[in-house]
Amino acid sequence: MKRYLPFAIIAFVLAAAIGAGAFMFRSSQPEVSTPSPSPTSTPANPQMAAAPKGVVTIEEFGDYQCPPCGTIHPDIKKVKSEFGDRVRLIFYQFPLTQIHKNALDAAHAAMAARLQGKFWEMHDLLYENQKLWEEMPDLRPMAAGFAQKLGLDTERFKRDMDSAQVDAAVSADLRRGQSLGVTGTPTLFIDGQLIENEKTTLNNLRQIINQKLGGR
């Protein structure tokens, strides 16, 4: 046993020296850490900011060439006028392109007008003149006329109608509707509650809104 003792001591010292050297080498290297992924965010729809207390939100998915949408439009306007700031109205584009040839262009016209701060004015003109343009071979000349009537920069309006920004906005509205199970228009939600089509009369809408307001 004593014969091997010097060798054991030498081996121990050598191992300790190697270990100390490795530690010193690692300590001299800069620390490398894997960065945490940055949080991502989706741009919020400006209309979808949280509603203040005591405000009822109406979400409408509509198609400007849809006759029932045109029929309900005056009632929605009247409800908004009667309840004022107690009702927040949000309109989502849901063009039924399979059956309405001008619906997509109309949606683009409304969203192009929004870029110049005239969404609701264009929205109203499209619905109130639906019979004039629904069967036109090309809606764009009339839409440009509406833009001029509203005092918009018509050249910019025409460019915006064809822009990727407007196309993306319409597509986002469609996806939201599809995620909620919307298949036709008009489809209304009041504070997230789907309103059956037969209940979208003026009197029923008033009653539902009053119930929502009274429960707060």
N, CA, C and O of each residue as an XYZ file, in Angstrom:
864
protein
N       0.840     -1.207      0.000
C       0.000      0.000      0.000
C       0.864      1.241      0.000
O       0.570      2.223     -0.682
N       1.968      1.183      0.799
C       2.833      2.356      0.883
C       3.526      2.622     -0.446
O       3.877      3.755     -0.777
N       3.722      1.473     -1.239
C       4.380      1.653     -2.533
C       3.584      2.565     -3.445
O       4.146      3.349     -4.210
N       2.270      2.453     -3.354
C       1.404      3.193     -4.270
C       1.025      4.585     -3.765
O       0.447      5.380     -4.505
N       1.350      4.877     -2.506
C       0.939      6.152     -1.913
C       1.493      7.350     -2.667
O       0.741      8.288     -2.931
N       2.808      7.367     -3.038
C       3.306      8.551     -3.773
C       2.566      8.784     -5.086
O       2.306      9.920     -5.484
N       2.228      7.649     -5.763
C       1.506      7.792     -7.040
C       0.101      8.364     -6.830
O      -0.369      9.174     -7.629
N      -0.564      7.939     -5.755
C      -1.912      8.436     -5.454
C      -1.883      9.921     -5.160
O      -2.760     10.675     -5.581
N      -0.833     10.333     -4.413
C      -0.718     11.761     -4.079
C      -0.491     12.583     -5.345
O      -1.080     13.649     -5.525
N       0.373     12.067     -6.217
C       0.657     12.783     -7.480
C      -0.610     12.897     -8.330
O      -0.899     13.954     -8.890
N      -1.367     11.786     -8.420
C      -2.604     11.790     -9.221
C      -3.612     12.783     -8.659
O      -4.279     13.496     -9.408
N      -3.720     12.823     -7.309
C      -4.672     13.748     -6.677
C      -4.311     15.198     -6.968
O      -5.169     16.012     -7.309
N      -3.015     15.507     -6.826
C      -2.544     16.887     -7.078
C      -2.775     17.280     -8.527
O      -3.192     18.400     -8.822
N      -2.497     16.336     -9.436
C      -2.677     16.628    -10.867
C      -4.143     16.900    -11.196
O      -4.456     17.831    -11.939
N      -5.047     16.075    -10.633
C      -6.489     16.257    -10.881
C      -6.968     17.595    -10.342
O      -7.777     18.281    -10.967
N      -6.444     17.959     -9.147
C      -6.841     19.243     -8.553
C      -6.371     20.396     -9.412
O      -7.084     21.386     -9.577
N      -5.166     20.273     -9.961
C      -4.630     21.353    -10.799
C      -5.439     21.507    -12.070
O      -5.728     22.622    -12.503
N      -5.812     20.358    -12.678
C      -6.617     20.414    -13.919
C      -7.973     21.045    -13.634
O      -8.463     21.867    -14.409
N      -8.583     20.646    -12.499
C      -9.896     21.207    -12.145
C      -9.837     22.692    -11.918
O     -10.715     23.425    -12.372
N      -8.795     23.162    -11.208
C      -8.653     24.602    -10.936
C      -8.446     25.361    -12.231
O      -8.968     26.463    -12.402
N      -7.672     24.763    -13.159
C      -7.439     25.436    -14.445
C      -8.716     25.570    -15.249
O      -8.974     26.613    -15.849
N      -9.512     24.516    -15.261
C     -10.784     24.570    -16.003
C     -11.702     25.615    -15.415
O     -12.368     26.348    -16.146
N     -11.740     25.688    -14.074
C     -12.608     26.692    -13.428
C     -12.178     28.104    -13.793
O     -13.008     28.966    -14.085
N     -10.854     28.330    -13.771
C     -10.346     29.668    -14.090
C     -10.637     30.020    -15.540
O     -10.912     31.179    -15.852
N     -10.578     29.010    -16.450
C     -10.867     29.279    -17.860
C     -12.329     29.688    -18.053
O     -12.635     30.649    -18.758
N     -13.232     28.924    -17.400
C     -14.663     29.254    -17.532
C     -14.959     30.617    -16.951
O     -15.768     31.360    -17.506
N     -14.316     30.968    -15.835
C     -14.569     32.260    -15.191
C     -14.118     33.420    -16.055
O     -14.639     34.530    -15.944
N     -13.134     33.156    -16.926
C     -12.626     34.248    -17.750
C     -13.463     34.492    -18.995
O     -13.293     35.509    -19.667
N     -14.383     33.551    -19.315
C     -15.198     33.696    -20.523
C     -16.429     34.549    -20.232
O     -16.976     34.473    -19.132
N     -16.872     35.352    -21.183
C     -18.094     36.126    -20.969
C     -19.306     35.215    -20.895
O     -19.388     34.211    -21.603
N     -20.245     35.573    -20.032
C     -21.464     34.776    -19.910
C     -22.344     34.992    -21.126
O     -22.511     36.119    -21.592
N     -22.907     33.902    -21.640
C     -23.825     33.969    -22.787
C     -25.161     33.450    -22.324
O     -25.258     32.316    -21.855
N     -26.198     34.264    -22.447
C     -27.534     33.833    -22.036
C     -28.434     33.813    -23.250
O     -28.265     34.621    -24.163
N     -29.394     32.892    -23.273
C     -30.368     32.814    -24.361
C     -31.446     33.851    -24.107
O     -32.120     33.804    -23.078
N     -31.618     34.783    -25.028
C     -32.613     35.818    -24.778
C     -34.019     35.259    -24.756
O     -34.352     34.362    -25.531
N     -34.848     35.792    -23.863
C     -36.251     35.399    -23.833
C     -36.950     36.000    -25.030
O     -36.649     37.126    -25.423
N     -37.896     35.254    -25.626
C     -38.595     35.828    -26.779
C     -39.352     37.083    -26.396
O     -39.971     37.147    -25.334
N     -39.301     38.071    -27.259
C     -40.010     39.318    -26.986
C     -41.506     39.102    -27.114
O     -41.946     38.372    -28.003
N     -42.300     39.719    -26.246
C     -43.749     39.576    -26.376
C     -44.218     40.211    -27.670
O     -43.728     41.266    -28.072
N     -45.163     39.563    -28.315
C     -45.716     40.106    -29.554
C     -47.102     40.640    -29.270
O     -47.763     40.205    -28.327
N     -47.533     41.560    -30.066
C     -48.870     42.124    -29.884
C     -49.501     42.335    -31.234
O     -48.824     42.641    -32.216
N     -50.806     42.170    -31.274
C     -51.564     42.410    -32.491
C     -52.154     43.796    -32.414
O     -52.736     44.153    -31.389
N     -52.026     44.600    -33.470
C     -52.611     45.938    -33.420
C     -54.096     45.869    -33.098
O     -54.840     45.117    -33.728
N     -54.517     46.641    -32.133
C     -55.918     46.607    -31.711
C     -56.781     47.401    -32.673
O     -56.362     48.426    -33.210
N     -57.996     46.908    -32.879
C     -58.968     47.685    -33.624
C     -59.293     48.915    -32.790
O     -59.673     48.778    -31.627
N     -59.152     50.130    -33.356
C     -59.386     51.326    -32.547
C     -60.792     51.400    -31.989
O     -61.035     52.082    -30.994
N     -61.730     50.692    -32.634
C     -63.101     50.719    -32.138
C     -63.278     49.838    -30.903
O     -64.272     49.963    -30.188
N     -62.306     48.937    -30.649
C     -62.514     47.918    -29.639
C     -61.913     48.250    -28.277
O     -61.744     47.354    -27.449
N     -61.595     49.494    -28.032
C     -61.150     49.886    -26.698
C     -62.267     49.568    -25.706
O     -63.447     49.617    -26.055
N     -61.892     49.243    -24.472
C     -62.888     48.856    -23.478
C     -63.948     49.937    -23.320
O     -63.639     51.122    -23.197
N     -65.199     49.505    -23.326
C     -66.300     50.454    -23.188
C     -66.353     50.992    -21.763
O     -66.150     50.237    -20.811
N     -66.621     52.278    -21.606
C     -66.769     52.835    -20.250
C     -67.967     52.217    -19.539
O     -68.866     51.665    -20.173
N     -67.964     52.317    -18.235
C     -69.079     51.800    -17.451
C     -70.359     52.526    -17.843
O     -70.364     53.743    -18.029
N     -71.450     51.762    -17.968
C     -72.724     52.367    -18.327
C     -72.908     52.550    -19.815
O     -73.828     53.247    -20.244
N     -72.030     51.924    -20.628
C     -72.146     52.017    -22.084
C     -72.383     50.623    -22.653
O     -71.683     49.671    -22.307
N     -73.375     50.515    -23.527
C     -73.695     49.252    -24.190
C     -73.028     49.255    -25.564
O     -73.074     50.247    -26.292
N     -72.409     48.127    -25.902
C     -71.718     48.010    -27.189
C     -72.536     47.175    -28.163
O     -72.893     46.033    -27.874
N     -72.825     47.758    -29.313
C     -73.465     47.027    -30.410
C     -72.405     46.741    -31.453
O     -71.762     47.659    -31.963
N     -72.222     45.474    -31.768
C     -71.321     45.072    -32.843
C     -72.174     44.555    -33.996
O     -72.966     43.626    -33.835
N     -71.999     45.168    -35.153
C     -72.759     44.763    -36.337
C     -71.798     44.253    -37.399
O     -70.818     44.915    -37.743
N     -72.095     43.067    -37.911
C     -71.378     42.530    -39.065
C     -72.289     42.719    -40.269
O     -73.378     42.148    -40.335
N     -71.829     43.530    -41.224
C     -72.704     43.887    -42.323
C     -72.043     43.853    -43.683
O     -70.820     43.808    -43.817
N     -72.906     43.875    -44.688
C     -72.521     43.859    -46.099
C     -73.301     44.999    -46.745
O     -74.530     45.030    -46.672
N     -72.597     45.930    -47.373
C     -73.271     47.118    -47.901
C     -74.227     46.820    -49.052
O     -75.087     47.641    -49.369
N     -74.083     45.656    -49.677
C     -75.001     45.311    -50.768
C     -76.137     44.414    -50.302
O     -77.010     44.055    -51.092
N     -76.131     44.053    -49.031
C     -77.153     43.165    -48.477
C     -78.451     43.948    -48.233
O     -78.446     44.902    -47.455
N     -79.558     43.569    -48.878
C     -80.827     44.298    -48.681
C     -81.297     44.335    -47.225
O     -81.703     45.403    -46.768
N     -81.265     43.220    -46.464
C     -81.674     43.313    -45.060
C     -80.790     44.265    -44.248
O     -81.266     44.914    -43.317
N     -79.503     44.346    -44.603
C     -78.619     45.306    -43.919
C     -79.079     46.733    -44.215
O     -79.105     47.593    -43.334
N     -79.442     46.962    -45.482
C     -79.942     48.286    -45.849
C     -81.231     48.625    -45.132
O     -81.482     49.785    -44.804
N     -82.053     47.605    -44.888
C     -83.330     47.816    -44.209
C     -83.133     48.148    -42.728
O     -83.827     49.004    -42.178
N     -82.180     47.462    -42.088
C     -81.970     47.684    -40.654
C     -81.146     48.937    -40.379
O     -81.138     49.439    -39.256
N     -80.457     49.441    -41.393
C     -79.567     50.593    -41.194
C     -80.262     51.791    -40.533
O     -79.707     52.350    -39.587
N     -81.453     52.211    -40.991
C     -82.104     53.357    -40.324
C     -82.428     53.094    -38.856
O     -82.368     54.008    -38.034
N     -82.774     51.836    -38.519
C     -83.083     51.514    -37.123
C     -81.830     51.598    -36.252
O     -81.881     52.099    -35.128
N     -80.717     51.111    -36.770
C     -79.462     51.188    -36.016
C     -79.088     52.660    -35.785
O     -78.669     53.038    -34.691
N     -79.245     53.476    -36.822
C     -78.940     54.905    -36.678
C     -79.845     55.556    -35.641
O     -79.402     56.381    -34.842
N     -81.118     55.172    -35.664
C     -82.073     55.765    -34.726
C     -81.733     55.384    -33.291
O     -81.786     56.221    -32.390
N     -81.383     54.117    -33.082
C     -80.995     53.659    -31.746
C     -79.783     54.443    -31.253
O     -79.744     54.891    -30.107
N     -78.797     54.603    -32.131
C     -77.598     55.347    -31.753
C     -77.944     56.798    -31.426
O     -77.406     57.375    -30.480
N     -78.843     57.380    -32.213
C     -79.250     58.768    -31.977
C     -79.999     58.911    -30.656
O     -79.777     59.869    -29.915
N     -80.885     57.963    -30.358
C     -81.706     58.040    -29.148
C     -80.881     57.837    -27.871
O     -81.090     58.528    -26.873
N     -79.948     56.889    -27.911
C     -79.191     56.561    -26.702
C     -77.894     57.347    -26.582
O     -77.284     57.384    -25.513
N     -77.472     57.970    -27.666
C     -76.284     58.825    -27.620
C     -75.050     58.101    -27.119
O     -74.709     57.019    -27.598
N     -74.387     58.708    -26.154
C     -73.121     58.166    -25.644
C     -73.291     56.902    -24.817
O     -72.306     56.271    -24.434
N     -74.532     56.532    -24.541
C     -74.743     55.299    -23.771
C     -74.637     54.059    -24.659
O     -74.625     52.933    -24.160
N     -74.560     54.266    -25.964
C     -74.411     53.155    -26.908
C     -73.181     53.397    -27.765
O     -72.995     54.478    -28.321
N     -72.348     52.373    -27.861
C     -71.193     52.425    -28.757
C     -71.455     51.458    -29.903
O     -71.691     50.272    -29.674
N     -71.416     51.949    -31.113
C     -71.683     51.131    -32.297
C     -70.381     50.815    -33.002
O     -69.594     51.711    -33.306
N     -70.159     49.537    -33.260
C     -68.984     49.073    -33.991
C     -69.465     48.299    -35.207
O     -70.258     47.366    -35.086
N     -68.983     48.690    -36.372
C     -69.381     48.012    -37.610
C     -68.194     47.228    -38.148
O     -67.088     47.755    -38.268
N     -68.438     45.966    -38.468
C     -67.416     45.115    -39.060
C     -67.810     44.762    -40.494
O     -68.964     44.446    -40.782
N     -66.833     44.824    -41.369
C     -67.069     44.485    -42.766
C     -67.202     42.970    -42.911
O     -66.330     42.211    -42.488
N     -68.316     42.546    -43.520
C     -68.517     41.121    -43.773
C     -69.135     40.957    -45.158
O     -70.267     40.488    -45.280
N     -68.397     41.341    -46.206
C     -68.952     41.275    -47.563
C     -69.182     39.839    -48.021
O     -68.281     39.003    -47.959
N     -70.386     39.567    -48.475
C     -70.736     38.234    -48.972
C     -70.444     38.199    -50.478
O     -71.338     38.342    -51.311
N     -69.191     38.007    -50.784
C     -68.728     38.160    -52.173
C     -69.290     37.099    -53.116
O     -69.316     37.298    -54.330
N     -69.737     35.975    -52.564
C     -70.276     34.922    -53.422
C     -71.595     35.344    -54.071
O     -71.925     34.883    -55.164
N     -72.340     36.213    -53.407
C     -73.663     36.591    -53.928
C     -73.794     38.088    -54.218
O     -74.752     38.504    -54.871
N     -72.859     38.892    -53.748
C     -72.936     40.348    -53.947
C     -71.655     40.836    -54.623
O     -70.606     40.951    -53.990
N     -71.762     41.115    -55.905
C     -70.557     41.397    -56.704
C     -69.858     42.699    -56.310
O     -68.651     42.835    -56.512
N     -70.602     43.654    -55.753
C     -69.994     44.948    -55.386
C     -69.700     45.088    -53.893
O     -69.225     46.129    -53.438
N     -69.986     44.031    -53.140
C     -69.863     44.135    -51.679
C     -68.426     44.394    -51.238
O     -68.188     45.192    -50.330
N     -67.474     43.730    -51.870
C     -66.083     43.894    -51.450
C     -65.582     45.302    -51.765
O     -64.907     45.918    -50.940
N     -65.909     45.814    -52.957
C     -65.503     47.183    -53.293
C     -66.145     48.195    -52.343
O     -65.520     49.188    -51.970
N     -67.386     47.939    -51.957
C     -68.060     48.847    -51.023
C     -67.363     48.831    -49.663
O     -67.173     49.878    -49.043
N     -66.983     47.639    -49.206
C     -66.253     47.535    -47.931
C     -64.928     48.283    -48.017
O     -64.538     48.974    -47.076
N     -64.238     48.143    -49.147
C     -62.961     48.855    -49.331
C     -63.184     50.367    -49.363
O     -62.364     51.127    -48.848
N     -64.283     50.798    -49.961
C     -64.575     52.233    -50.005
C     -64.762     52.793    -48.605
O     -64.241     53.861    -48.285
N     -65.512     52.067    -47.763
C     -65.746     52.530    -46.388
C     -64.440     52.593    -45.601
O     -64.199     53.547    -44.862
N     -63.599     51.572    -45.764
C     -62.351     51.546    -45.012
C     -61.345     52.559    -45.550
O     -60.531     53.084    -44.791
N     -61.392     52.838    -46.842
C     -60.537     53.888    -47.406
C     -60.967     55.246    -46.872
O     -60.121     56.089    -46.573
N     -62.262     55.467    -46.751
C     -62.764     56.723    -46.188
C     -62.368     56.854    -44.723
O     -62.129     57.962    -44.243
N     -62.296     55.745    -44.019
C     -61.894     55.777    -42.604
C     -60.483     56.337    -42.448
O     -60.186     57.011    -41.461
N     -59.627     56.062    -43.408
C     -58.256     56.568    -43.338
C     -58.203     58.091    -43.424
O     -57.193     58.704    -43.079
N     -59.292     58.692    -43.885
C     -59.378     60.155    -43.914
C     -60.425     60.672    -42.929
O     -60.877     61.812    -43.034
N     -60.802     59.829    -41.978
C     -61.696     60.263    -40.910
C     -63.157     60.391    -41.286
O     -63.901     61.119    -40.629
N     -63.591     59.683    -42.353
C     -64.980     59.812    -42.804
C     -65.655     58.454    -42.964
O     -66.443     58.239    -43.885
N     -65.331     57.551    -42.055
C     -65.916     56.212    -42.179
C     -67.441     56.237    -42.121
O     -68.113     55.733    -43.021
N     -67.980     56.827    -41.054
C     -69.433     56.760    -40.870
C     -70.183     57.514    -41.962
O     -71.287     57.125    -42.343
N     -69.588     58.583    -42.461
C     -70.240     59.326    -43.546
C     -70.311     58.475    -44.825
O     -71.335     58.459    -45.508
N     -69.223     57.773    -45.138
C     -69.234     56.880    -46.305
C     -70.166     55.699    -46.054
O     -70.900     55.278    -46.948
N     -70.134     55.177    -44.854
C     -71.017     54.079    -44.436
C     -72.478     54.437    -44.719
O     -73.217     53.644    -45.301
N     -72.881     55.622    -44.307
C     -74.263     56.054    -44.513
C     -74.583     56.220    -45.996
O     -75.649     55.807    -46.451
N     -73.670     56.819    -46.745
C     -73.917     57.019    -48.174
C     -74.062     55.695    -48.913
O     -74.902     55.571    -49.804
N     -73.272     54.732    -48.560
C     -73.349     53.427    -49.218
C     -74.689     52.756    -48.960
O     -75.298     52.202    -49.876
N     -75.148     52.803    -47.717
C     -76.435     52.185    -47.416
C     -77.603     52.979    -48.002
O     -78.539     52.401    -48.555
N     -77.543     54.273    -47.879
C     -78.672     55.096    -48.307
C     -78.816     55.159    -49.823
O     -79.867     55.545    -50.334
N     -77.766     54.781    -50.538
C     -77.812     54.768    -52.000
C     -77.637     53.360    -52.563
O     -77.264     53.178    -53.722
N     -77.911     52.387    -51.732
C     -77.695     50.987    -52.119
C     -78.383     50.635    -53.437
O     -77.790     49.965    -54.282
N     -79.606     51.071    -53.618
C     -80.369     50.738    -54.831
C     -79.730     51.310    -56.093
O     -79.930     50.785    -57.188
N     -78.963     52.383    -55.937
C     -78.360     53.028    -57.108
C     -77.129     52.278    -57.614
O     -76.841     52.302    -58.811
N     -76.413     51.620    -56.727
C     -75.147     51.023    -57.142
C     -75.088     49.500    -57.073
O     -74.139     48.899    -57.575
N     -76.089     48.867    -56.456
C     -75.960     47.434    -56.196
C     -75.774     46.592    -57.466
O     -75.132     45.543    -57.425
N     -76.327     47.047    -58.577
C     -76.190     46.268    -59.819
C     -75.247     46.926    -60.822
O     -75.201     46.518    -61.983
N     -74.509     47.920    -60.397
C     -73.573     48.572    -61.313
C     -72.441     47.617    -61.675
O     -72.007     46.824    -60.839
N     -71.953     47.688    -62.930
C     -70.826     46.833    -63.299
C     -69.543     47.186    -62.556
O     -68.672     46.335    -62.374
N     -69.428     48.448    -62.123
C     -68.240     48.897    -61.391
C     -68.644     49.979    -60.403
O     -69.094     51.055    -60.796
N     -68.483     49.692    -59.137
C     -68.875     50.644    -58.089
C     -67.907     51.812    -57.964
O     -68.288     52.873    -57.470
N     -66.675     51.640    -58.398
C     -65.616     52.589    -58.084
C     -65.906     54.035    -58.511
O     -65.646     54.948    -57.727
N     -66.430     54.283    -59.711
C     -66.722     55.680    -60.059
C     -67.709     56.339    -59.095
O     -67.541     57.501    -58.727
N     -68.739     55.592    -58.686
C     -69.701     56.170    -57.745
C     -69.057     56.356    -56.374
O     -69.308     57.358    -55.703
N     -68.223     55.395    -55.950
C     -67.541     55.533    -54.666
C     -66.642     56.758    -54.662
O     -66.561     57.473    -53.663
N     -65.961     57.002    -55.787
C     -65.118     58.198    -55.896
C     -65.967     59.460    -55.829
O     -65.547     60.472    -55.268
N     -67.172     59.392    -56.408
C     -68.096     60.519    -56.317
C     -68.526     60.778    -54.882
O     -68.623     61.928    -54.453
N     -68.782     59.708    -54.141
C     -69.117     59.858    -52.717
C     -67.955     60.504    -51.970
O     -68.151     61.389    -51.138
N     -66.742     60.049    -52.281
C     -65.552     60.601    -51.618
C     -65.425     62.093    -51.888
O     -65.101     62.871    -50.991
N     -65.683     62.484    -53.127
C     -65.617     63.909    -53.476
C     -66.690     64.690    -52.727
O     -66.437     65.788    -52.230
N     -67.875     64.124    -52.652
C     -68.984     64.763    -51.929
C     -68.632     64.977    -50.458
O     -69.058     65.958    -49.849
N     -67.857     64.061    -49.892
C     -67.467     64.153    -48.485
C     -66.230     65.024    -48.267
O     -65.775     65.201    -47.138
N     -65.703     65.556    -49.345
C     -64.539     66.432    -49.231
C     -63.231     65.692    -49.029
O     -62.270     66.260    -48.508
N     -63.182     64.426    -49.436
C     -61.957     63.652    -49.286
C     -60.982     63.949    -50.421
O     -61.360     64.472    -51.470
N     -59.740     63.607    -50.189
C     -58.739     63.620    -51.247
C     -59.047     62.411    -52.128
O     -58.713     61.284    -51.763
N     -59.670     62.628    -53.267
C     -60.175     61.514    -54.061
C     -59.064     60.656    -54.659
O     -59.227     59.443    -54.793
N     -57.950     61.262    -55.015
C     -56.854     60.470    -55.567
C     -56.292     59.537    -54.500
O     -56.012     58.368    -54.766
N     -56.133     60.063    -53.301
C     -55.680     59.200    -52.206
C     -56.719     58.125    -51.918
O     -56.373     56.968    -51.683
N     -57.983     58.507    -51.937
C     -59.067     57.560    -51.687
C     -59.000     56.392    -52.668
O     -59.122     55.235    -52.266
N     -58.807     56.690    -53.945
C     -58.721     55.628    -54.955
C     -57.537     54.709    -54.689
O     -57.642     53.489    -54.813
N     -56.411     55.308    -54.322
C     -55.229     54.487    -54.017
C     -55.484     53.622    -52.794
O     -55.127     52.444    -52.768
N     -56.106     54.218    -51.778
C     -56.360     53.483    -50.544
C     -57.331     52.323    -50.760
O     -57.213     51.286    -50.108
N     -58.282     52.491    -51.666
C     -59.216     51.405    -51.947
C     -58.482     50.141    -52.392
O     -58.924     49.026    -52.114
N     -57.362     50.328    -53.083
C     -56.588     49.194    -53.598
C     -55.394     48.837    -52.712
O     -54.591     47.974    -53.068
N     -55.279     49.491    -51.576
C     -54.080     49.318    -50.755
C     -54.114     48.030    -49.941
O     -55.173     47.487    -49.629
N     -52.918     47.567    -49.612
C     -52.792     46.390    -48.750
C     -53.352     46.675    -47.362
O     -53.886     45.775    -46.713
N     -53.233     47.923    -46.900
C     -53.722     48.295    -45.574
C     -55.233     48.103    -45.473
O     -55.733     47.530    -44.504
N     -55.945     48.584    -46.474
C     -57.406     48.453    -46.479
C     -57.805     46.993    -46.648
O     -58.721     46.513    -45.980
N     -57.123     46.293    -47.533
C     -57.426     44.875    -47.738
C     -57.240     44.088    -46.444
O     -58.047     43.219    -46.117
N     -56.176     44.396    -45.714
C     -55.908     43.706    -44.447
C     -56.975     44.021    -43.409
O     -57.360     43.149    -42.631
N     -57.457     45.267    -43.392
C     -58.481     45.658    -42.421
C     -59.792     44.920    -42.684
O     -60.440     44.448    -41.750
N     -60.179     44.820    -43.954
C     -61.407     44.092    -44.305
C     -61.247     42.611    -43.965
O     -62.163     41.989    -43.426
N     -60.101     42.060    -44.277
C     -59.847     40.647    -43.980
C     -59.895     40.379    -42.479
O     -60.391     39.338    -42.047
N     -59.378     41.319    -41.683
C     -59.404     41.160    -40.227
C     -60.837     41.145    -39.712
O     -61.167     40.361    -38.822
N     -61.695     42.007    -40.266
C     -63.104     42.016    -39.873
C     -63.768     40.685    -40.218
O     -64.527     40.133    -39.422
N     -63.472     40.180    -41.409
C     -64.039     38.893    -41.828
C     -63.611     37.771    -40.887
O     -64.424     36.933    -40.496
N     -62.331     37.763    -40.529
C     -61.842     36.716    -39.639
C     -62.509     36.803    -38.272
O     -62.831     35.782    -37.665
N     -62.714     38.024    -37.791
C     -63.385     38.175    -36.491
C     -64.799     37.601    -36.567
O     -65.230     36.870    -35.675
N     -65.502     37.934    -37.620
C     -66.851     37.401    -37.777
C     -66.864     35.879    -37.842
O     -67.682     35.228    -37.192
N     -65.964     35.325    -38.621
C     -65.893     33.867    -38.746
C     -65.565     33.214    -37.413
O     -66.076     32.137    -37.105
N     -64.714     33.861    -36.618
C     -64.355     33.295    -35.312
C     -65.547     33.283    -34.362
O     -65.587     32.494    -33.418
N     -66.516     34.158    -34.612
C     -67.717     34.224    -33.776
C     -68.875     33.422    -34.367
O     -69.977     33.412    -33.818
N     -68.619     32.753    -35.484
C     -69.660     31.933    -36.102
C     -70.595     32.689    -37.020
O     -71.657     32.177    -37.374
N     -70.225     33.895    -37.413
C     -71.069     34.678    -38.319
C     -71.034     34.043    -39.705
O     -69.964     33.743    -40.233
N     -72.211     33.843    -40.285
C     -72.301     33.273    -41.629
C     -73.114     34.148    -42.577
O     -73.037     33.981    -43.794
N     -73.882     35.065    -42.037
C     -74.717     35.926    -42.866
C     -74.819     37.310    -42.279
O     -74.313     37.589    -41.192
N     -75.491     38.178    -43.026
C     -75.634     39.566    -42.583
C     -77.093     39.989    -42.704
O     -77.823     39.469    -43.548
N     -77.523     40.936    -41.859
C     -76.780     41.525    -40.732
C     -76.743     40.569    -39.544
O     -77.697     39.830    -39.301
N     -75.648     40.592    -38.815
C     -75.535     39.856    -37.552
C     -75.162     40.862    -36.475
O     -74.185     41.600    -36.603
N     -75.962     40.880    -35.406
C     -75.750     41.839    -34.322
C     -75.403     41.133    -33.016
O     -75.978     40.101    -32.670
N     -74.447     41.720    -32.306
C     -74.145     41.323    -30.933
C     -74.304     42.565    -30.062
O     -73.813     43.641    -30.407
N     -74.987     42.412    -28.938
C     -75.089     43.506    -27.978
C     -74.416     43.057    -26.692
O     -74.866     42.121    -26.031
N     -73.337     43.737    -26.350
C     -72.495     43.324    -25.214
C     -72.141     41.846    -25.305
O     -72.163     41.129    -24.305
N     -71.814     41.398    -26.514
C     -71.386     40.024    -26.724
C     -72.514     39.022    -26.888
O     -72.260     37.850    -27.168
N     -73.754     39.459    -26.720
C     -74.903     38.562    -26.852
C     -75.427     38.592    -28.280
O     -75.787     39.651    -28.794
N     -75.469     37.433    -28.917
C     -75.998     37.350    -30.277
C     -77.491     37.632    -30.263
O     -78.237     37.044    -29.481
N     -77.919     38.535    -31.133
C     -79.342     38.884    -31.232
C     -79.939     38.156    -32.426
O     -79.467     38.301    -33.554
N     -80.963     37.386    -32.173
C     -81.606     36.634    -33.249
C     -82.206     37.600    -34.264
O     -82.668     38.687    -33.918
N     -82.189     37.174    -35.525
C     -82.625     38.065    -36.604
C     -84.031     38.624    -36.397
O     -84.289     39.793    -36.687
N     -84.934     37.790    -35.898
C     -86.310     38.257    -35.714
C     -86.432     39.276    -34.588
O     -87.468     39.925    -34.443
N     -85.379     39.415    -33.793
C     -85.415     40.380    -32.692
C     -84.670     41.670    -33.004
O     -84.479     42.510    -32.124
N     -84.249     41.829    -34.257
C     -83.499     43.038    -34.609
C     -84.414     44.156    -35.099
O     -84.044     44.933    -35.979
N     -85.597     44.228    -34.526
C     -86.497     45.344    -34.832
C     -86.133     46.521    -33.933
O     -85.446     46.355    -32.925
N     -86.594     47.700    -34.305
C     -86.276     48.896    -33.532
C     -86.727     48.764    -32.084
O     -85.961     49.055    -31.166
N     -87.962     48.327    -31.876
C     -88.485     48.229    -30.505
C     -87.729     47.190    -29.679
O     -87.444     47.412    -28.502
N     -87.408     46.065    -30.296
C     -86.664     45.034    -29.564
C     -85.263     45.507    -29.212
O     -84.772     45.239    -28.115
N     -84.620     46.206    -30.131
C     -83.284     46.724    -29.844
C     -83.326     47.716    -28.692
O     -82.461     47.701    -27.817
N     -84.330     48.573    -28.698
C     -84.491     49.514    -27.578
C     -84.641     48.762    -26.258
O     -84.012     49.101    -25.256
N     -85.488     47.735    -26.280
C     -85.757     46.974    -25.059
C     -84.498     46.282    -24.547
O     -84.208     46.315    -23.351
N     -83.759     45.661    -25.448
C     -82.533     44.953    -25.045
C     -81.510     45.934    -24.465
O     -80.874     45.654    -23.449
N     -81.363     47.068    -25.113
C     -80.383     48.065    -24.636
C     -80.799     48.591    -23.265
O     -79.969     48.712    -22.364
N     -82.075     48.899    -23.111
C     -82.543     49.377    -21.811
C     -82.330     48.342    -20.706
O     -81.989     48.694    -19.576
N     -82.532     47.070    -21.036
C     -82.299     46.007    -20.059
C     -80.819     45.955    -19.657
O     -80.481     45.807    -18.483
N     -79.946     46.083    -20.670
C     -78.500     46.058    -20.394
C     -78.101     47.245    -19.525
O     -77.318     47.101    -18.586
N     -78.636     48.403    -19.839
C     -78.304     49.606    -19.071
C     -78.884     49.538    -17.660
O     -78.258     49.992    -16.702
N     -80.069     48.974    -17.541
C     -80.727     48.899    -16.232
C     -80.055     47.910    -15.297
O     -80.197     48.011    -14.079
N     -79.332     46.963    -15.853
C     -78.688     45.966    -15.008
C     -77.326     46.390    -14.519
O     -76.577     45.573    -13.983
N     -76.986     47.677    -14.696
C     -75.652     48.142    -14.291
C     -75.747     49.164    -13.180
O     -74.724     49.665    -12.713
